[in-house]
Each structure stands twice: as C-alpha cells, then as structure tokens.
Amino acid sequence: MKLKEKILNLLNEKETEFISGQYLAETFNVSRNAVWKAVNSLRQDGYNIYAVQNKGYTLDGEGIFTGEIIQSYIHSPVKIEYIPNVTSTNDIIMEYGRQGIEEFITVVADSQSSGRGRKGRIFYSPDNAGTYFSILLRPNINFSESLYITTAAAAAVTEAMKQLYNMDTEIKWVNDIYYKGKKICGILTEAHIDMESGTVDYAALGIGINVFEPEKSFHNDIKNIAGAAFCRSMFDNKIRCEITAKVIDIFYEYYKNLSDMTFLNTYKSRSFLTGKNVTIEKNGIVQKAFVKGIDDKCRLSVMLENGIEENLNSCEVNLSL
C-alpha cells in the first residue's frame, strides 16, 4: 500500500481528529517531507484535507467515499475498484467476465447514468447519496440455481443493516429491500450461460442501495415508492463505506457454500410479502393471491383466489390495494 493510501486510511479512521505530521512520519517510518508530499498528492486527487498549525491534518467532517476506504473495512478476499461515475457497474463487470478476469473483483460507483433493475427498468443512481456496486462471480452452478445468488445478496443487505445500525429491513420477493414501507435497495443478477452444460459461466451481481435521501429528492415518478435508509441531514460518507463493505463480507460468507443456503432462514424471516394479499402477473395473466411464505428453494408460496397453491420461480408481484 502506498504512503498516501496509508495516510488516507488513518485520517478517515480518526474522522475529525487532527493528526500531526510528526506522528504520521513516525507511524509510517518516513520523513516529514514525504508526509507533506503524500498529503498534497491526496489533495490533488480531490480529498479535502485541512492543515492547522500546531494541530496537524484532518479530513472534512463528512469523510470520504472511495475504494481505498471501502477496502480497509473489508475482511473477505474481494478486490475493490472504485469508479466515481459509470453508466452501469453491471456492464463493467459483465465485460470483465468476458475478459476472463478473476472472480470477486467488485466495481463500486458513486453514481450511475444508466443504472437498471429487472426488465430494463431504470434504477435511479444519483451521486453523493447511495452506493452502487457489482461483484464478478463464477459460481459453476446450474442456471436453475442462479436465483440463490440474488436471494443470498438480499439476505446479506438486510443482515448488514441489522448488524451495523439495528435496522429492521424487509425483502420484497425476490430482489428488493424495503424499509418503513419504501424501497431502499434493488438487486440485479445478470449471467452468461454455457448453453451446452446449462451452467452459469459468469455473473454480475449488482446492488444499489439508497443510503441517504438524494440532494434533489427522488424523481416524481418514483418518490412514492423509493426511500432511503437515512435522511439527508445525517449524511456521512463513512456510513456509505461501512454498508458497502459489510454487505460484501456477509454475501461472501453466504456465497462460499451457496448450495448449503445458509442465508435461507434470514431470507424467510425478513419476507415483506408473507401473510399479505397480492396480485401476481405471470405469462400476461393477472391473478389475486395470498402469500403463504418462502419455500426452501426461495420460491414464493401463494394460494390463488381459486384455492390452488403454487410455488413461483418468477413473476411480477404487487401488494393488493
């Protein structure tokens, strides 16, 4: 790790505390001049580092959101690549998959101009508000089991929010996370299939989390649906970094033995739809149904209005008004 990265991590760890140049020089066994050059290099990279005579250096009060800091929080063998603004993190990861790049590289962005959800829907990804990241996976599983990637990721998001902030979030089958009745996270898994074997060659697991309310609020067409984990007044980039890292670490543990489905109990217990009346749309047919729960294959168990019970692999589901 370069000297400037070490200094950046320490400044971020100490948050608003001042750290003297002498302390940095002694800690990293370098000269004061080397510290000064590293700090100036960080400033040129866009980091707001302030110097006060007889006190030392400090970062601005809101911390920073960048790959080096996220990486410092991560315990799993995942490599973070931070790109501030992208069209879609999934697009980049799918290209990495085609190039044969090693599994677990993760692209994190501050914003996406063309973020998307299921069926090509737009996922609003403004800067300075959420965290948007995609992980390259090479799971070597049958396509029929690919649902487990998305469900494990959903369980990881809810578990991360619980562990970090004691927040009780819920999963709207199959890939949306809700908090206080509004969607704060979407998950999209895209895969390249080996047609001969029917297995997943590689996949991009994309996760977008609305950590804070956007500076300009949500668009009119989604403001009644979309929400955020925290209000704008609580903005702190450290929270964005922590959430990104914690979700990745928990998902990694689930993914190591995906077929064991260690995430299943969490996924079931946080089901947003269980016990509710819904409408489902399947093959162009809309029906009313009652959600009984999630089965052991992560399918949605419903009772249709005609009394027939089904376990659904995929369909559009909405709460009945």
C-alpha positions as CSV (number, residue, x, y, z in Angstrom):
1,M,0.0,0.0,0.0
2,K,1.3,3.4,-0.9
3,L,2.1,6.0,1.7
4,K,-0.7,8.3,0.7
5,E,-3.2,5.4,1.0
6,K,-2.0,4.6,4.5
7,I,-2.3,8.3,5.5
8,L,-5.8,8.4,3.9
9,N,-7.0,5.4,5.8
10,L,-5.6,6.7,9.1
11,L,-7.2,10.2,8.6
12,N,-10.5,8.5,7.8
13,E,-10.3,6.2,10.8
14,K,-9.7,9.2,13.1
15,E,-12.5,11.1,11.5
16,T,-12.5,14.7,12.7
17,E,-9.4,14.4,14.9
18,F,-6.2,16.2,14.0
19,I,-3.1,14.1,13.3
20,S,0.3,15.8,13.4
21,G,2.8,15.4,10.6
22,Q,5.3,14.2,13.1
23,Y,3.0,11.4,14.2
24,L,2.4,10.4,10.6
25,A,6.1,10.4,9.9
26,E,6.9,8.2,12.9
27,T,4.0,5.9,12.4
28,F,4.9,5.1,8.8
29,N,8.7,5.5,9.3
30,V,9.1,8.2,6.7
31,S,10.3,11.8,6.7
32,R,8.0,14.8,7.4
33,N,8.7,15.9,3.8
34,A,7.4,12.6,2.5
35,V,4.2,13.1,4.6
36,W,3.8,16.6,3.1
37,K,4.1,15.3,-0.4
38,A,1.7,12.5,0.2
39,V,-0.9,14.8,1.6
40,N,-0.5,17.2,-1.3
41,S,-1.0,14.3,-3.7
42,L,-4.2,13.3,-1.9
43,R,-5.4,16.9,-2.2
44,Q,-4.7,16.8,-6.0
45,D,-6.8,13.6,-6.1
46,G,-9.7,15.6,-4.7
47,Y,-9.6,14.8,-1.0
48,N,-10.4,17.7,1.4
49,I,-7.6,17.6,3.9
50,Y,-7.1,20.6,6.1
51,A,-3.9,21.6,7.9
52,V,-4.0,23.7,11.1
53,Q,-0.7,24.9,12.7
54,N,0.3,23.1,15.8
55,K,-2.5,20.6,15.3
56,G,-1.9,18.7,12.1
57,Y,-4.1,17.3,9.4
58,T,-7.8,16.2,9.3
59,L,-10.4,15.2,6.7
60,D,-13.6,17.2,6.3
61,G,-16.4,16.2,8.6
62,E,-18.3,14.1,6.1
63,G,-15.4,11.7,5.5
64,I,-14.8,10.3,2.0
65,F,-16.3,7.6,-0.2
66,T,-13.6,5.9,-2.2
67,G,-12.2,2.4,-2.9
68,E,-9.3,2.6,-0.5
69,I,-11.5,3.3,2.5
70,I,-14.1,0.7,1.5
71,Q,-11.3,-1.8,1.0
72,S,-10.0,-1.0,4.5
73,Y,-13.3,-2.2,6.0
74,I,-13.5,-5.4,4.1
75,H,-12.3,-8.8,5.6
76,S,-13.1,-11.1,2.7
77,P,-10.7,-11.6,-0.3
78,V,-12.6,-9.1,-2.5
79,K,-10.8,-6.5,-4.6
80,I,-12.5,-3.1,-4.8
81,E,-12.2,-1.0,-8.0
82,Y,-13.8,2.4,-7.4
83,I,-15.0,4.4,-10.4
84,P,-16.8,7.6,-9.4
85,N,-19.3,7.8,-12.3
86,V,-20.3,4.9,-14.6
87,T,-23.1,4.0,-16.9
88,S,-23.7,0.8,-15.1
89,T,-21.5,-1.2,-12.7
90,N,-23.1,-4.4,-14.1
91,D,-22.0,-3.5,-17.6
92,I,-18.4,-3.2,-16.5
93,I,-18.4,-6.5,-14.5
94,M,-20.0,-8.4,-17.4
95,E,-17.2,-7.2,-19.6
96,Y,-14.7,-8.3,-17.0
97,G,-16.4,-11.7,-17.1
98,R,-15.9,-11.9,-20.8
99,Q,-12.3,-11.0,-20.4
100,G,-11.7,-13.8,-18.0
101,I,-10.8,-11.6,-15.0
102,E,-10.7,-13.4,-11.7
103,E,-13.9,-13.8,-9.6
104,F,-14.7,-11.3,-6.8
105,I,-13.5,-8.1,-8.3
106,T,-16.0,-5.5,-7.3
107,V,-16.7,-2.3,-9.1
108,V,-18.1,0.5,-6.8
109,A,-19.5,3.7,-8.1
110,D,-20.8,7.0,-6.6
111,S,-23.4,7.3,-9.4
112,Q,-24.7,5.5,-12.5
113,S,-26.1,7.3,-15.5
114,S,-27.9,4.1,-16.8
115,G,-28.5,2.0,-13.7
116,R,-31.1,-0.6,-14.2
117,G,-33.3,-3.1,-12.5
118,R,-35.3,-6.1,-13.6
119,K,-36.9,-6.0,-17.1
120,G,-34.8,-3.0,-18.1
121,R,-36.3,-0.6,-15.6
122,I,-34.3,2.4,-14.6
123,F,-32.6,2.4,-11.2
124,Y,-32.1,6.0,-10.1
125,S,-28.5,6.3,-9.0
126,P,-27.6,9.9,-8.1
127,D,-24.2,11.0,-6.9
128,N,-23.4,11.6,-3.2
129,A,-26.4,9.6,-1.9
130,G,-26.1,5.8,-2.3
131,T,-23.7,3.0,-3.0
132,Y,-23.9,1.1,-6.3
133,F,-21.7,-1.9,-6.8
134,S,-21.4,-5.1,-8.8
135,I,-19.4,-8.3,-8.0
136,L,-18.0,-10.7,-10.6
137,L,-18.9,-14.2,-9.8
138,R,-18.0,-17.6,-11.4
139,P,-20.3,-19.9,-9.4
140,N,-20.3,-23.0,-11.5
141,I,-23.9,-23.8,-10.7
142,N,-26.9,-24.8,-12.8
143,F,-28.9,-21.9,-14.2
144,S,-31.9,-23.2,-12.2
145,E,-29.9,-22.3,-9.0
146,S,-29.0,-18.8,-10.1
147,L,-31.9,-17.5,-8.1
148,Y,-29.9,-18.3,-5.0
149,I,-27.3,-15.6,-5.9
150,T,-30.0,-12.9,-5.8
151,T,-31.7,-14.2,-2.6
152,A,-28.3,-14.5,-0.8
153,A,-27.5,-10.9,-1.7
154,A,-30.9,-9.7,-0.4
155,A,-30.3,-11.5,2.9
156,A,-26.8,-10.0,3.1
157,V,-28.2,-6.5,2.7
158,T,-30.8,-6.9,5.4
159,E,-28.3,-8.6,7.7
160,A,-25.8,-5.8,7.2
161,M,-28.3,-3.1,8.1
162,K,-29.3,-5.1,11.2
163,Q,-25.7,-5.6,12.4
164,L,-24.5,-2.1,11.7
165,Y,-27.5,0.0,12.7
166,N,-30.1,-2.4,14.2
167,M,-32.4,-1.5,11.3
168,D,-35.2,-3.9,10.5
169,T,-35.4,-4.0,6.7
170,E,-37.6,-6.4,4.7
171,I,-37.2,-8.3,1.4
172,K,-39.9,-7.9,-1.2
173,W,-39.5,-11.2,-3.1
174,V,-37.3,-11.6,-5.0
175,N,-34.8,-8.8,-5.1
176,D,-36.0,-5.5,-3.4
177,I,-35.2,-4.3,0.1
178,Y,-37.8,-2.2,1.9
179,Y,-37.6,0.0,5.0
180,K,-40.6,1.7,6.5
181,G,-42.7,0.7,3.6
182,K,-40.4,2.1,0.9
183,K,-37.8,0.5,-1.4
184,I,-34.3,1.4,-0.4
185,C,-32.4,-1.2,-2.4
186,G,-32.6,-3.1,-5.7
187,I,-30.6,-6.2,-6.7
188,L,-30.0,-7.4,-10.3
189,T,-28.1,-10.6,-11.2
190,E,-27.1,-10.9,-14.9
191,A,-25.4,-14.1,-16.1
192,H,-23.7,-15.6,-19.1
193,I,-24.9,-19.2,-19.6
194,D,-22.9,-22.1,-21.0
195,M,-25.6,-23.5,-23.3
196,E,-24.0,-26.9,-23.6
197,S,-23.9,-27.6,-19.8
198,G,-26.7,-25.3,-18.7
199,T,-24.4,-23.8,-16.0
200,V,-23.6,-20.2,-15.2
201,D,-20.2,-19.3,-16.8
202,Y,-20.0,-15.9,-15.0
203,A,-22.4,-13.5,-13.4
204,A,-22.6,-9.8,-12.4
205,L,-24.3,-9.3,-9.1
206,G,-25.4,-5.7,-8.9
207,I,-26.6,-4.0,-5.8
208,G,-27.9,-0.4,-5.4
209,I,-28.6,1.0,-2.0
210,N,-30.3,4.4,-1.3
211,V,-28.2,5.2,1.8
212,F,-29.2,8.8,2.1
213,E,-32.0,10.9,0.6
214,P,-30.7,12.5,-2.7
215,E,-29.8,16.1,-2.5
216,K,-32.6,16.9,-5.1
217,S,-35.0,14.3,-3.8
218,F,-36.4,11.4,-5.8
219,H,-38.0,11.9,-9.2
220,N,-41.7,12.4,-9.2
221,D,-42.4,9.1,-10.8
222,I,-40.7,7.1,-8.0
223,K,-40.9,9.3,-4.9
224,N,-44.0,7.5,-3.6
225,I,-42.1,4.2,-3.8
226,A,-38.4,5.0,-3.3
227,G,-37.0,5.7,0.1
228,A,-33.6,5.8,1.8
229,A,-32.0,4.3,4.9
230,F,-31.1,7.7,6.4
231,C,-32.4,11.3,6.0
232,R,-30.1,13.8,4.2
233,S,-29.2,15.6,7.4
234,M,-27.4,12.5,8.7
235,F,-25.1,12.4,5.6
236,D,-21.7,10.8,6.4
237,N,-19.6,9.0,3.8
238,K,-18.3,6.7,6.4
239,I,-21.8,5.1,6.6
240,R,-21.7,4.5,2.8
241,C,-18.3,2.9,3.1
242,E,-19.4,0.7,6.0
243,I,-22.5,-0.5,4.4
244,T,-20.8,-1.4,1.1
245,A,-18.1,-3.4,2.9
246,K,-20.4,-5.2,5.3
247,V,-22.8,-6.3,2.6
248,I,-19.9,-7.7,0.6
249,D,-18.4,-9.5,3.5
250,I,-21.7,-11.1,4.5
251,F,-22.6,-12.1,1.0
252,Y,-19.1,-13.6,0.6
253,E,-19.7,-15.9,3.5
254,Y,-23.1,-16.9,2.1
255,Y,-21.6,-17.5,-1.4
256,K,-18.7,-19.7,-0.3
257,N,-21.2,-22.6,0.2
258,L,-24.1,-21.3,-1.8
259,S,-25.8,-24.7,-2.2
260,D,-26.0,-25.0,1.6
261,M,-28.3,-22.0,1.6
262,T,-27.1,-20.7,5.0
263,F,-28.9,-17.4,4.1
264,L,-32.4,-19.1,3.8
265,N,-33.6,-18.5,7.4
266,T,-32.7,-14.8,7.2
267,Y,-34.4,-14.5,3.8
268,K,-37.6,-16.2,5.0
269,S,-37.8,-14.3,8.3
270,R,-37.5,-10.9,6.6
271,S,-40.1,-11.5,3.9
272,F,-42.1,-8.4,3.2
273,L,-45.0,-10.2,1.4
274,T,-45.6,-13.1,3.8
275,G,-49.2,-13.1,5.1
276,K,-50.3,-10.4,2.6
277,N,-52.7,-10.3,-0.3
278,V,-51.1,-9.6,-3.6
279,T,-51.7,-9.5,-7.3
280,I,-49.4,-11.6,-9.5
281,E,-48.7,-11.3,-13.2
282,K,-47.5,-14.4,-14.9
283,N,-47.4,-15.0,-18.7
284,G,-49.6,-11.9,-19.2
285,I,-52.3,-13.2,-16.8
286,V,-53.0,-11.2,-13.6
287,Q,-54.4,-13.0,-10.6
288,K,-55.1,-12.3,-6.9
289,A,-53.3,-14.4,-4.4
290,F,-52.4,-14.8,-0.7
291,V,-48.7,-15.1,0.1
292,K,-48.1,-18.1,2.5
293,G,-44.3,-17.5,2.6
294,I,-41.0,-18.5,1.0
295,D,-40.3,-22.2,0.4
296,D,-36.9,-24.0,0.8
297,K,-36.0,-23.2,-2.8
298,C,-36.6,-19.5,-2.4
299,R,-39.8,-19.6,-4.4
300,L,-42.8,-17.6,-3.4
301,S,-45.6,-19.8,-2.0
302,V,-49.0,-18.5,-2.7
303,M,-52.6,-19.5,-2.7
304,L,-54.5,-18.3,-5.7
305,E,-58.0,-16.9,-5.4
306,N,-59.3,-20.2,-6.9
307,G,-57.8,-22.1,-4.0
308,I,-54.9,-23.6,-6.0
309,E,-51.5,-23.4,-4.3
310,E,-48.3,-22.6,-6.3
311,N,-44.6,-22.1,-5.7
312,L,-43.5,-19.4,-8.1
313,N,-40.0,-19.1,-9.5
314,S,-40.6,-15.7,-11.1
315,C,-43.4,-13.3,-11.7
316,E,-44.4,-9.7,-11.1
317,V,-45.9,-9.2,-7.6
318,N,-47.6,-6.2,-6.1
319,L,-49.5,-5.6,-2.9
320,S,-53.3,-5.5,-3.3
321,L,-54.8,-2.1,-2.5
